[in-house]
Amino acid sequence: MKRMVVVCLVFLAAALTAQAQIDKKSFYSALSSGQEEAIDKVLSKLESEKSSPKVNAYKGALTMKKAGFVKGVKSKLKTFKEGAHLLEDEIKTSPANTEFRFLRLTIQEHAPGILNYNKEIDDDKHAILSGYAKLDSELKNVIADYAKDSKVLKGSDLR
């Protein structure tokens, strides 16, 4: 019995170690850069990752951002919808995930009005404010930096 527990723990540790780490810093740098090359580079990395809620949410946000670089209205819309589908699915699965709600807020705030992708701004803002204190310092810094230029999320709102 003891041996079985040890074997299970070894397999669990190996599985956790095998999961590639998503470089949060690179992701947020690409998302905020507005540079197609940076977005493509991180998207390519994410494509090689094992599917997970975070990978899907990150791919969704970057894909929506990439839509701005795609040629042709039809292609732009298709690309944006693909990304929105990925991000929205993860938010439906984990509505309390503050980071996913932050990603959607950033996209909503900058999406062209014609896309009509702005219905959840207030809900996302409230979710971010209520979950902010529980976030890691790296993500808090990203949100605080974003709040400096945001019309929706203010630095004074963050606690």
Salt bridges, closest charged atoms under 4 A:
GLU36 OE2 - LYS66 NZ 3.15
ASP40 OD1 - LYS66 NZ 2.74
GLU47 OE1 - LYS59 NZ 3.74
GLU82 OE2 - LYS78 NZ 3.93
GLU88 OE1 - ARG104 NH1 2.79
ASP89 OD2 - HIS85 NE2 3.11
GLU99 OE1 - LYS54 NZ 3.58
ASP124 OD1 - ARG101 NE 2.53
ASP124 OD1 - ARG104 NH2 2.72
ASP136 OD2 - LYS24 NZ 2.91
ASP145 OD1 - LYS148 NZ 3.28
ASP157 OD2 - LYS125 NZ 3.53
